[in-house]
Amino acid sequence: MKEIEILVEVFDTKDRVKETLSSFNYMGLNKVIDEYYYDPKRDTLKPSKDDELYHCLRLRTKNNKHYITYKDDVYDNNKWLYSNEYETEVEKIDMLKEIFNKLGLVKFIEINNSKETYTYKDYEIVLEDVKDLGLFMEVEHCTNNDVDVKEIKRQIQSFINSLNLDVSEELNMGKPEMYIKKHNIKIES
């Protein structure tokens, strides 16, 4: 599935954003823990020298359910465009962690996040309060169809602008990359 999204940092208060989003369909609050793993014997899952993750392996716990996800990012002229995401629910996360351990995979970051999700038309809007990072808003359009990604992103940006919130420009990186940069996490090659 193609995840076409724009992530922005929010400078308004959380209450102001929630008030703005209140006319949309509220889907609820989720506490999410994301754990990212790398393979010391291969460079694929390691951050690049610029702290970018072109591929990532994630274990997610959300509402007492567990998921394994592999993501690969698609870039255009060194600018992130979208991610291909492959995710499935897993029943026994502790067993999966043990398998990762036996395979030599190493957890290198954990991101704790409170997500309030809204939907509007084809968009999922997520207000994210991320521990040790800040307040963010992600607007996402998911599709299995062959679409003009740049046009979809233009439409998402137009939608964000229409909300009249005080937000950053598109960050062009995910929360894992921001966390790596902020906490100066280095992995030996």
Phi and psi in degrees as GROMACS dihedral restraints (atoms count N, CA, C in turn):
[ dihedral_restraints ]
;  ai    aj    ak    al  type     phi  dphi    fc
    3     4     5     6     1   -86.0    20    10
    4     5     6     7     1   126.1    20    10
    6     7     8     9     1  -102.2    20    10
    7     8     9    10     1   105.2    20    10
    9    10    11    12     1  -104.6    20    10
   10    11    12    13     1   115.6    20    10
   12    13    14    15     1  -147.1    20    10
   13    14    15    16     1   162.6    20    10
   15    16    17    18     1  -129.1    20    10
   16    17    18    19     1   129.3    20    10
   18    19    20    21     1  -111.2    20    10
   19    20    21    22     1   129.7    20    10
   21    22    23    24     1  -130.5    20    10
   22    23    24    25     1   150.8    20    10
   24    25    26    27     1   -83.2    20    10
   25    26    27    28     1   142.6    20    10
   27    28    29    30     1  -103.2    20    10
   28    29    30    31     1   128.1    20    10
   30    31    32    33     1  -102.9    20    10
   31    32    33    34     1   -18.0    20    10
   33    34    35    36     1   -71.1    20    10
   34    35    36    37     1   168.3    20    10
   36    37    38    39     1   -72.5    20    10
   37    38    39    40     1   156.7    20    10
   39    40    41    42     1   -59.3    20    10
   40    41    42    43     1   -40.5    20    10
   42    43    44    45     1   -61.5    20    10
   43    44    45    46     1   -41.3    20    10
   45    46    47    48     1   -62.9    20    10
   46    47    48    49     1   -42.2    20    10
   48    49    50    51     1   -65.6    20    10
   49    50    51    52     1   -45.2    20    10
   51    52    53    54     1   -61.8    20    10
   52    53    54    55     1   -37.6    20    10
   54    55    56    57     1   -63.0    20    10
   55    56    57    58     1   -42.7    20    10
   57    58    59    60     1   -64.7    20    10
   58    59    60    61     1   -37.8    20    10
   60    61    62    63     1   -86.1    20    10
   61    62    63    64     1    -4.3    20    10
   63    64    65    66     1   -62.6    20    10
   64    65    66    67     1   -21.3    20    10
   66    67    68    69     1   -82.2    20    10
   67    68    69    70     1    -6.8    20    10
   69    70    71    72     1   -90.1    20    10
   70    71    72    73     1   170.1    20    10
   72    73    74    75     1   -75.5    20    10
   73    74    75    76     1   112.3    20    10
   75    76    77    78     1   -82.2    20    10
   76    77    78    79     1   124.5    20    10
   78    79    80    81     1  -100.0    20    10
   79    80    81    82     1   -14.3    20    10
   81    82    83    84     1   122.8    20    10
   82    83    84    85     1   176.7    20    10
   84    85    86    87     1  -107.0    20    10
   85    86    87    88     1   133.3    20    10
   87    88    89    90     1  -128.0    20    10
   88    89    90    91     1   137.0    20    10
   90    91    92    93     1   -94.4    20    10
   91    92    93    94     1   126.7    20    10
   93    94    95    96     1  -127.3    20    10
   94    95    96    97     1   132.7    20    10
   96    97    98    99     1  -118.1    20    10
   97    98    99   100     1   120.3    20    10
   99   100   101   102     1  -110.8    20    10
  100   101   102   103     1   126.8    20    10
  102   103   104   105     1  -115.3    20    10
  103   104   105   106     1   128.4    20    10
  105   106   107   108     1  -108.8    20    10
  106   107   108   109     1   137.5    20    10
  108   109   110   111     1  -121.9    20    10
  109   110   111   112     1   151.9    20    10
  111   112   113   114     1  -133.6    20    10
  112   113   114   115     1   163.9    20    10
  114   115   116   117     1  -107.2    20    10
  115   116   117   118     1   114.2    20    10
  117   118   119   120     1   -61.2    20    10
  118   119   120   121     1   -19.9    20    10
  120   121   122   123     1   -91.7    20    10
  121   122   123   124     1    -7.9    20    10
  123   124   125   126     1  -135.0    20    10
  124   125   126   127     1   151.6    20    10
  126   127   128   129     1   -86.8    20    10
  127   128   129   130     1   -13.1    20    10
  129   130   131   132     1   -52.6    20    10
  130   131   132   133     1   -46.8    20    10
  132   133   134   135     1   -94.7    20    10
  133   134   135   136     1     1.4    20    10
  135   136   137   138     1   -86.5    20    10
  136   137   138   139     1   150.6    20    10
  138   139   140   141     1   -62.6    20    10
  139   140   141   142     1   147.0    20    10
  141   142   143   144     1   -71.8    20    10
  142   143   144   145     1   176.0    20    10
  144   145   146   147     1   -62.1    20    10
  145   146   147   148     1   -20.3    20    10
  147   148   149   150     1   -96.1    20    10
  148   149   150   151     1    15.0    20    10
  150   151   152   153     1    65.2    20    10
  151   152   153   154     1    29.9    20    10
  153   154   155   156     1  -102.0    20    10
  154   155   156   157     1   144.7    20    10
  156   157   158   159     1  -106.8    20    10
  157   158   159   160     1   107.0    20    10
  159   160   161   162     1   -81.7    20    10
  160   161   162   163     1   -25.0    20    10
  162   163   164   165     1  -139.1    20    10
  163   164   165   166     1   144.5    20    10
  165   166   167   168     1  -147.1    20    10
  166   167   168   169     1   151.8    20    10
  168   169   170   171     1  -118.3    20    10
  169   170   171   172     1   121.0    20    10
  171   172   173   174     1  -128.8    20    10
  172   173   174   175     1   140.0    20    10
  174   175   176   177     1  -107.5    20    10
  175   176   177   178     1   131.0    20    10
  177   178   179   180     1  -123.0    20    10
  178   179   180   181     1   136.1    20    10
  180   181   182   183     1  -115.4    20    10
  181   182   183   184     1   124.1    20    10
  183   184   185   186     1  -146.4    20    10
  184   185   186   187     1   119.3    20    10
  186   187   188   189     1    53.3    20    10
  187   188   189   190     1    46.4    20    10
  189   190   191   192     1    61.2    20    10
  190   191   192   193     1    18.1    20    10
  192   193   194   195     1  -115.0    20    10
  193   194   195   196     1   155.0    20    10
  195   196   197   198     1  -127.3    20    10
  196   197   198   199     1   144.1    20    10
  198   199   200   201     1  -138.2    20    10
  199   200   201   202     1   147.0    20    10
  201   202   203   204     1  -111.8    20    10
  202   203   204   205     1   136.5    20    10
  204   205   206   207     1  -136.4    20    10
  205   206   207   208     1   135.7    20    10
  207   208   209   210     1  -116.2    20    10
  208   209   210   211     1   130.5    20    10
  210   211   212   213     1  -126.0    20    10
  211   212   213   214     1   138.1    20    10
  213   214   215   216     1  -125.1    20    10
  214   215   216   217     1   137.0    20    10
  216   217   218   219     1   -95.4    20    10
  217   218   219   220     1   144.8    20    10
  219   220   221   222     1  -111.5    20    10
  220   221   222   223     1   128.1    20    10
  222   223   224   225     1  -115.1    20    10
  223   224   225   226     1   154.6    20    10
  225   226   227   228     1  -131.9    20    10
  226   227   228   229     1   113.6    20    10
  228   229   230   231     1    52.9    20    10
  229   230   231   232     1    50.0    20    10
  231   232   233   234     1    62.3    20    10
  232   233   234   235     1    18.3    20    10
  234   235   236   237     1  -117.7    20    10
  235   236   237   238     1   127.9    20    10
  237   238   239   240     1   -60.4    20    10
  238   239   240   241     1   133.3    20    10
  240   241   242   243     1  -108.8    20    10
  241   242   243   244     1   -52.9    20    10
  243   244   245   246     1  -164.8    20    10
  244   245   246   247     1   173.4    20    10
  246   247   248   249     1  -121.1    20    10
  247   248   249   250     1   142.1    20    10
  249   250   251   252     1   -92.0    20    10
  250   251   252   253     1   126.6    20    10
  252   253   254   255     1  -121.4    20    10
  253   254   255   256     1   132.7    20    10
  255   256   257   258     1  -123.6    20    10
  256   257   258   259     1   111.3    20    10
  258   259   260   261     1  -136.0    20    10
  259   260   261   262     1   143.9    20    10
  261   262   263   264     1  -146.9    20    10
  262   263   264   265     1   150.8    20    10
  264   265   266   267     1   -75.6    20    10
  265   266   267   268     1   143.8    20    10
  267   268   269   270     1  -123.2    20    10
  268   269   270   271     1   144.4    20    10
  270   271   272   273     1   -81.8    20    10
  271   272   273   274     1   -42.8    20    10
  273   274   275   276     1  -119.8    20    10
  274   275   276   277     1    92.0    20    10
  276   277   278   279     1   -66.8    20    10
  277   278   279   280     1   -33.9    20    10
  279   280   281   282     1   -63.3    20    10
  280   281   282   283     1   -37.3    20    10
  282   283   284   285     1   -66.9    20    10
  283   284   285   286     1   -40.6    20    10
  285   286   287   288     1   -64.5    20    10
  286   287   288   289     1   -40.4    20    10
  288   289   290   291     1   -62.1    20    10
  289   290   291   292     1   -38.5    20    10
  291   292   293   294     1   -66.8    20    10
  292   293   294   295     1   -39.5    20    10
  294   295   296   297     1   -61.5    20    10
  295   296   297   298     1   -45.3    20    10
  297   298   299   300     1   -57.2    20    10
  298   299   300   301     1   -44.0    20    10
  300   301   302   303     1   -60.2    20    10
  301   302   303   304     1   -45.9    20    10
  303   304   305   306     1   -64.0    20    10
  304   305   306   307     1   -30.7    20    10
  306   307   308   309     1   -81.6    20    10
  307   308   309   310     1    -6.6    20    10
  309   310   311   312     1    87.0    20    10
  310   311   312   313     1    10.3    20    10
  312   313   314   315     1   -74.4    20    10
  313   314   315   316     1   145.4    20    10
  315   316   317   318     1  -123.8    20    10
  316   317   318   319     1   131.4    20    10
  318   319   320   321     1   -75.9    20    10
  319   320   321   322     1   130.2    20    10
  321   322   323   324     1  -120.9    20    10
  322   323   324   325     1   -18.4    20    10
  324   325   326   327     1  -147.3    20    10
  325   326   327   328     1   153.5    20    10
  327   328   329   330     1  -133.4    20    10
  328   329   330   331     1   128.3    20    10
  330   331   332   333     1  -117.3    20    10
  331   332   333   334     1   122.8    20    10
  333   334   335   336     1  -103.1    20    10
  334   335   336   337     1   130.7    20    10
  336   337   338   339     1  -144.0    20    10
  337   338   339   340     1   135.7    20    10
  339   340   341   342     1  -104.9    20    10
  340   341   342   343     1   121.4    20    10
  342   343   344   345     1  -118.0    20    10
  343   344   345   346     1   125.1    20    10
  345   346   347   348     1  -107.7    20    10
  346   347   348   349     1   120.7    20    10
  348   349   350   351     1  -109.2    20    10
  349   350   351   352     1   137.7    20    10
  351   352   353   354     1  -129.6    20    10
  352   353   354   355     1   154.7    20    10
  354   355   356   357     1  -125.7    20    10
  355   356   357   358     1   148.0    20    10
  357   358   359   360     1  -154.8    20    10
  358   359   360   361     1   118.9    20    10
  360   361   362   363     1    51.5    20    10
  361   362   363   364     1  -124.5    20    10
  363   364   365   366     1   -89.9    20    10
  364   365   366   367     1     9.7    20    10
  366   367   368   369     1  -108.1    20    10
  367   368   369   370     1   145.1    20    10
  369   370   371   372     1  -109.5    20    10
  370   371   372   373     1   124.3    20    10
  372   373   374   375     1  -112.0    20    10
  373   374   375   376     1   123.7    20    10
  375   376   377   378     1  -122.5    20    10
  376   377   378   379     1   120.9    20    10
  378   379   380   381     1   -91.9    20    10
  379   380   381   382     1   118.3    20    10
  381   382   383   384     1  -118.0    20    10
  382   383   384   385     1   121.9    20    10
  384   385   386   387     1  -104.2    20    10
  385   386   387   388     1   103.9    20    10
  387   388   389   390     1  -103.4    20    10
  388   389   390   391     1   122.8    20    10
  390   391   392   393     1   -57.7    20    10
  391   392   393   394     1   131.7    20    10
  393   394   395   396     1    67.0    20    10
  394   395   396   397     1    12.7    20    10
  396   397   398   399     1  -130.4    20    10
  397   398   399   400     1   -45.0    20    10
  399   400   401   402     1   131.6    20    10
  400   401   402   403     1  -160.5    20    10
  402   403   404   405     1  -107.0    20    10
  403   404   405   406     1   130.5    20    10
  405   406   407   408     1  -135.9    20    10
  406   407   408   409     1   160.8    20    10
  408   409   410   411     1  -131.0    20    10
  409   410   411   412     1   130.9    20    10
  411   412   413   414     1  -118.4    20    10
  412   413   414   415     1   128.5    20    10
  414   415   416   417     1  -115.2    20    10
  415   416   417   418     1   125.4    20    10
  417   418   419   420     1  -130.3    20    10
  418   419   420   421     1   143.6    20    10
  420   421   422   423     1  -126.6    20    10
  421   422   423   424     1   118.4    20    10
  423   424   425   426     1  -106.6    20    10
  424   425   426   427     1   139.7    20    10
  426   427   428   429     1  -154.3    20    10
  427   428   429   430     1   151.9    20    10
  429   430   431   432     1  -101.4    20    10
  430   431   432   433     1    -3.5    20    10
  432   433   434   435     1   -83.1    20    10
  433   434   435   436     1   158.9    20    10
  435   436   437   438     1   -83.4    20    10
  436   437   438   439     1   107.7    20    10
  438   439   440   441     1  -125.5    20    10
  439   440   441   442     1   164.8    20    10
  441   442   443   444     1   -80.0    20    10
  442   443   444   445     1    98.5    20    10
  444   445   446   447     1   -60.4    20    10
  445   446   447   448     1   -41.9    20    10
  447   448   449   450     1   -62.9    20    10
  448   449   450   451     1   -37.7    20    10
  450   451   452   453     1   -68.4    20    10
  451   452   453   454     1   -42.1    20    10
  453   454   455   456     1   -61.2    20    10
  454   455   456   457     1   -42.6    20    10
  456   457   458   459     1   -64.8    20    10
  457   458   459   460     1   -37.0    20    10
  459   460   461   462     1   -62.1    20    10
  460   461   462   463     1   -42.2    20    10
  462   463   464   465     1   -65.4    20    10
  463   464   465   466     1   -40.2    20    10
  465   466   467   468     1   -62.5    20    10
  466   467   468   469     1   -44.8    20    10
  468   469   470   471     1   -62.8    20    10
  469   470   471   472     1   -39.3    20    10
  471   472   473   474     1   -62.6    20    10
  472   473   474   475     1   -41.2    20    10
  474   475   476   477     1   -61.9    20    10
  475   476   477   478     1   -46.5    20    10
  477   478   479   480     1   -58.9    20    10
  478   479   480   481     1   -45.1    20    10
  480   481   482   483     1   -59.4    20    10
  481   482   483   484     1   -36.4    20    10
  483   484   485   486     1   -67.8    20    10
  484   485   486   487     1   -16.7    20    10
  486   487   488   489     1   -77.1    20    10
  487   488   489   490     1   -15.2    20    10
  489   490   491   492     1    54.7    20    10
  490   491   492   493     1    42.8    20    10
  492   493   494   495     1  -101.7    20    10
  493   494   495   496     1   157.1    20    10
  495   496   497   498     1   -87.0    20    10
  496   497   498   499     1    98.8    20    10
  498   499   500   501     1  -133.4    20    10
  499   500   501   502     1   164.0    20    10
  501   502   503   504     1   -75.6    20    10
  502   503   504   505     1   174.1    20    10
  504   505   506   507     1   -67.9    20    10
  505   506   507   508     1   170.8    20    10
  507   508   509   510     1   -55.4    20    10
  508   509   510   511     1   133.9    20    10
  510   511   512   513     1   -78.7    20    10
  511   512   513   514     1   -23.7    20    10
  513   514   515   516     1    56.1    20    10
  514   515   516   517     1    28.3    20    10
  516   517   518   519     1  -158.5    20    10
  517   518   519   520     1   158.3    20    10
  519   520   521   522     1   -91.9    20    10
  520   521   522   523     1   176.3    20    10
  522   523   524   525     1   -63.4    20    10
  523   524   525   526     1   -35.2    20    10
  525   526   527   528     1   -59.5    20    10
  526   527   528   529     1   -43.9    20    10
  528   529   530   531     1   -64.4    20    10
  529   530   531   532     1   -40.9    20    10
  531   532   533   534     1   -62.5    20    10
  532   533   534   535     1   -41.2    20    10
  534   535   536   537     1   -64.6    20    10
  535   536   537   538     1   -44.3    20    10
  537   538   539   540     1   -58.7    20    10
  538   539   540   541     1   -46.5    20    10
  540   541   542   543     1   -66.3    20    10
  541   542   543   544     1   -47.5    20    10
  543   544   545   546     1   -62.7    20    10
  544   545   546   547     1   -38.8    20    10
  546   547   548   549     1   -99.4    20    10
  547   548   549   550     1     7.8    20    10
  549   550   551   552     1    50.8    20    10
  550   551   552   553     1    49.4    20    10
  552   553   554   555     1   -82.5    20    10
  553   554   555   556     1   126.2    20    10
  555   556   557   558     1  -122.7    20    10
  556   557   558   559     1   137.8    20    10
  558   559   560   561     1  -120.3    20    10
  559   560   561   562     1   128.1    20    10
  561   562   563   564     1   -69.4    20    10
  562   563   564   565     1   139.5    20    10
